[in-house]
Amino acid sequence: MTNIAKHARADRATVELGTARGLTGDLLAITVTDDGDGGAVVGGGSGLTGLRQRVGAVDGQLHVHSPVGSGTTVAITLPLRERTTR
């Protein structure tokens, strides 16, 4: 959301949360979409690079779709794990 506010020149942003069934179990699905300028890329020290690293550290996946002039969609899936008690 910070990147949207700083860089996208968007009028609207949405966040959707849900669950999905993956090949290896249940997933938390997070999708963030804006109607801004688009053109976001993962790499070159962008905030999306750090986000991809953090998502990957917990075996999640991050996908970015951001055609220039058409807004950006960032889709993240994270594995849901059962909570263990000590």
Disulfide bonds with the S-S distance in Angstrom:
none
